[in-house]
Each structure stands twice: as C-alpha cells, then as structure tokens.
C-alpha cells in the first residue's frame, strides 16, 4: 500500500513541499504520496487526527501550527525540544514523534551547498521569534566563535540567550550574547542570518553599514526574490544567499527520518531555481 504523507498549514497553496517530496520519491524509488493540506485555524488537531485515520505515516507542519504540533507530539527530538516547535511528525507506536529539521537544513545548505564553514566563525542571528529559535541549536553544534542574537525587542533576544545557556550539550566555548539592533555598532560578523519578518514586508532591520567582515556570507531565510537585506549585504561586499536551499535540505532531513534514505538535494534545488 502506498504510504501517505502531507504538509499542513494555513495558508498552504503556495507550498513547494509536494513537488520536493515527489522528486525525492522518484529519485529513491519510494512508494509514497505527499499532498498539501489546508488545516482549519481552529482545528489543526482534528485535521491531523483525520489524516492519521486515513493511514498517514508522517507529516510536515508549517505556519501557524508548529507550536501546536509540538504540544501534540508524544515524544520530541532534542532539536524539537530546543526549538519549542515541530515541523516534522513521524507516526510511531504510541503516537506522533516530533522533530524540527529547519536548523539542520540551514546548516547543510550553508556548509554543503554554499561551502561556507561555520566552525570558528562570528555568527549574527537577526530575529528572536520561532524561525530564529528553530535554528540556534544546530548553529551552536557547528561551534562558531560566537553567536549573537539581535532583535527589535532586546529582551526577547536576551531571553533566548539565557535559555540556550541551559540546554544540555551546548559547547560553552561559543560565546552567546543577545540584545537590540543598537548593540551591533562596531561589531563585524562572518555569517549574518536574517530570520526576522522584515523581508516579508519588504523592510530592512536597522543595521550598521560595516556589519559584514571581509568574505562574509549574508543569508536570508526568505526565498524567491531579492530582499532588502540581501541587497543591503550585496552592496557592502558580502556573499548573498536566500533560503531556497534550506527549504529543500530541511525536507530531505524529514524524508530521511520517514524513509531511511537520504535523497540528493542539488537537482531539486536546481529544478526549483529554474521554475
């Protein structure tokens, strides 16, 4: 019997996940079907329950349901616990197991696809919301020299720093700091990750002109267009990347969790770029 998978969100029509997973299944010869499902804003639980009744084996979860998925999961991976959100569900005996593949997807795109090593680098994370929190543990796992979190509301950045200082297995050699955008003056970073919602609105966080160290990589989680952050970084000599590779890599990690095989991501990224 063909195994069933789906991505849940609201809205969901824009999702590229069905195309991505169809390509992964074709590559690896997996007998599976993957669809996009619009879950009611007030009944994600019911939508997931119905999916399981139909035989659903696993699911991806996107906005605005990642925190609800975390609450519904019977078990959590360490990275899902740290993120406080789940984007991947695996049905196992006793209920759903929750994982979060966003951070590992980001790291794989940066290091394997873009060939930019994070070890020993000065890393700046812009934003302190769910998108930012979901990638912190995998970033710390690469042992950068420092990880600085900057946010419009300084207290939120400081709270994230305090929390991750208590997470087990975080290497204490990485300097963690957090504050407002005004604290960035005079600092220079090798890797700057934009996880704010500013790009959605076509805005740019208030950043100093000399933020980027020589050879720096500026990465925006948004994809599909040149954002103001990417233009700002490019004009100041930084390498620039969008989040399309992260999208495909986090999907590949979910696929591996479900099927036990790891698909090739490069041809899928190229396919989406062409489209």
C-alpha positions in Angstrom: 0.0 0.0 0.0 1.2 3.5 -0.9 2.3 5.4 2.3 0.7 8.7 2.9 2.4 12.0 3.9 1.3 15.6 3.9 2.2 19.1 4.8 -0.2 21.0 7.0 -0.5 24.8 7.1 -2.8 27.8 6.7 -2.3 29.1 4.0 -0.8 26.2 2.2 -1.5 26.5 -1.6 1.9 28.1 -2.1 3.8 25.2 -0.6 6.6 23.7 -2.7 6.8 20.6 -0.4 4.7 18.3 -2.6 7.0 19.0 -5.6 10.1 18.5 -3.5 9.0 15.2 -2.0 7.7 13.9 -5.3 11.2 14.4 -6.7 12.8 12.7 -3.6 10.4 9.7 -4.0 11.2 9.5 -7.7 14.9 9.6 -7.1 14.9 6.9 -4.4 12.1 4.6 -5.7 9.8 5.1 -2.7 6.2 4.1 -2.9 4.6 7.2 -1.2 2.2 10.0 -1.9 2.7 13.5 -0.4 0.0 16.2 -0.5 -0.6 19.7 0.9 -3.5 20.1 3.3 -5.2 23.2 4.5 -5.9 22.8 8.2 -8.6 25.0 9.9 -7.0 27.6 12.1 -9.2 26.4 15.0 -8.8 22.6 14.4 -5.3 21.5 13.5 -5.7 18.7 15.9 -8.8 17.4 14.1 -7.1 17.7 10.7 -4.1 15.7 11.9 -6.4 13.1 13.5 -8.3 12.6 10.3 -5.1 12.3 8.4 -3.9 9.5 10.7 -7.3 7.7 10.3 -6.7 7.7 6.6 -3.3 6.0 7.2 -1.0 9.0 7.3 2.6 7.9 8.3 4.2 11.3 8.6 3.6 15.0 8.2 5.3 18.3 7.8 3.9 21.3 9.6 4.3 24.9 8.7 2.9 28.2 9.9 0.9 28.7 12.1 0.8 25.2 13.5 4.4 24.4 14.6 3.9 25.1 18.3 0.6 23.1 18.3 2.4 20.2 16.7 5.0 20.4 19.5 2.2 20.2 22.1 0.5 17.2 20.3 3.7 15.1 19.9 4.1 12.3 22.4 7.9 12.4 22.1 10.4 15.1 20.9 13.9 15.0 19.5 16.4 17.2 21.3 16.3 19.8 18.5 12.5 19.9 18.7 12.7 20.4 22.4 15.2 23.2 22.0 13.2 24.9 19.2 9.9 24.6 21.1 8.3 23.8 17.7 7.8 20.8 15.4 7.9 20.9 11.6 8.2 17.1 11.2 5.9 14.4 12.6 6.6 10.6 12.5 3.8 8.2 13.5 5.2 5.5 15.8 3.6 3.2 18.2 2.0 5.3 21.0 1.5 8.4 18.9 3.4 11.1 17.0 7.1 11.8 17.5 8.0 15.4 16.8 11.2 16.7 15.2 12.5 20.0 13.9 14.6 19.9 10.7 14.8 23.6 10.0 18.2 24.1 11.7 19.9 21.1 10.2 18.5 22.1 6.8 20.0 25.6 7.2 23.4 24.2 8.3 23.6 21.7 5.4 22.7 24.4 2.8 25.4 26.7 4.2 28.1 24.2 4.6 27.5 21.6 1.9 25.9 23.6 -0.9 27.4 27.0 -0.3 30.7 25.6 1.1 30.9 28.1 3.9 32.3 26.6 7.2 30.6 27.9 10.3 33.2 26.5 12.8 35.1 29.3 14.5 33.1 32.0 12.7 31.4 35.1 14.2 27.7 34.5 13.7 24.9 37.0 13.9 21.3 35.9 14.0 18.7 38.6 13.3 15.4 38.0 15.0 14.3 36.2 18.1 11.0 34.6 17.0 10.2 31.0 16.1 12.2 31.0 12.9 15.3 32.1 14.8 14.8 29.7 17.8 14.4 26.7 15.5 18.0 27.1 14.1 20.0 28.0 17.1 20.9 24.5 18.4 22.2 23.3 15.0 24.2 26.5 14.6 25.7 26.1 18.0 26.6 22.5 17.1 29.0 23.8 14.5 31.0 25.5 17.2 31.2 29.1 16.0 33.4 31.5 17.8 30.3 33.5 18.9 26.6 33.6 18.3 25.0 37.0 18.7 21.2 37.4 18.6 19.9 40.8 17.7 16.2 41.7 17.8 14.0 44.8 17.7 12.8 43.9 21.3 16.1 43.4 23.1 14.6 41.4 26.0 13.4 38.6 23.6 17.0 38.2 22.4 18.3 38.1 25.9 15.7 35.5 26.9 16.8 33.2 24.1 20.4 33.5 25.1 19.5 32.7 28.7 17.5 29.7 27.6 20.2 28.2 25.3 22.8 28.6 28.0 20.8 25.9 29.9 20.4 23.5 27.0 22.5 20.3 27.5 25.5 19.6 25.2 25.8 23.2 24.1 29.6 23.9 23.8 30.4 26.5 26.3 33.4 27.7 24.2 30.9 29.5 21.9 30.2 33.0 23.2 26.5 33.7 23.4 25.1 37.2 23.5 21.8 39.0 22.8 20.4 42.4 22.6 18.8 45.1 20.4 20.0 46.2 17.0 21.6 49.2 18.6 24.2 46.9 20.2 25.7 45.9 16.8 27.6 49.2 16.2 31.3 48.4 15.9 30.8 44.6 15.6 31.7 42.6 12.5 30.4 39.2 11.5 31.4 36.4 9.1 27.8 34.9 8.8 24.7 37.0 9.2 21.4 35.2 9.1 18.1 37.2 8.7 15.3 35.3 10.5 13.2 38.4 11.0 9.8 39.0 9.4 11.1 42.3 7.8 11.7 40.6 4.4 8.0 39.6 4.2 7.1 43.3 4.5 9.9 44.5 2.2 11.7 46.1 5.1 15.2 46.0 6.4 16.2 45.8 10.1 18.3 48.8 11.3 21.8 47.5 10.6 25.2 49.3 10.7 26.9 49.7 7.3 30.1 48.0 8.5 28.4 44.9 9.8 30.0 42.4 7.4 33.5 41.1 7.8 35.6 40.5 4.6 34.3 37.3 2.9 31.1 37.4 5.0 28.0 35.4 3.9 24.6 37.1 4.3 21.7 34.6 4.3 18.0 35.4 4.2 15.5 32.7 5.2 13.1 34.2 2.6 13.4 32.8 -0.9 12.2 33.6 -4.4 13.2 37.2 -4.6 15.9 39.7 -3.8 15.1 41.1 -0.3 16.1 44.4 1.1 18.5 42.6 3.4 20.2 40.8 0.5 20.5 44.0 -1.5 22.0 45.8 1.6 24.5 43.0 2.1 25.5 42.7 -1.6 26.1 46.5 -1.8 28.5 46.1 1.1 30.6 43.3 -0.4 29.1 40.3 1.2 28.2 37.0 -0.4 24.4 36.6 -0.5 22.1 33.6 -0.4 18.4 33.1 0.0 16.6 30.3 1.9 15.6 28.0 -1.0 18.4 25.6 -0.3 17.4 25.5 3.4 13.8 24.6 2.3 15.0 21.6 0.3 17.5 20.5 2.8 15.1 20.5 5.7 12.7 18.5 3.5 15.5 16.0 2.8 16.1 15.5 6.5 12.3 14.9 7.1 12.3 12.4 4.1 15.3 10.6 5.7 13.5 10.4 9.0 10.5 8.9 7.4 12.0 6.6 4.7 15.5 5.8 6.0 17.2 7.0 2.8 18.7 10.4 2.0 17.8 11.9 -1.4 20.1 14.1 -3.5 19.2 17.7 -3.0 21.2 19.5 -5.7 19.0 18.6 -8.6 15.8 19.5 -6.7 17.3 22.9 -5.8 18.2 23.4 -9.4 14.7 22.4 -10.5 13.1 24.9 -8.2 15.5 27.7 -9.3 14.6 27.1 -12.9 10.9 27.3 -12.0 
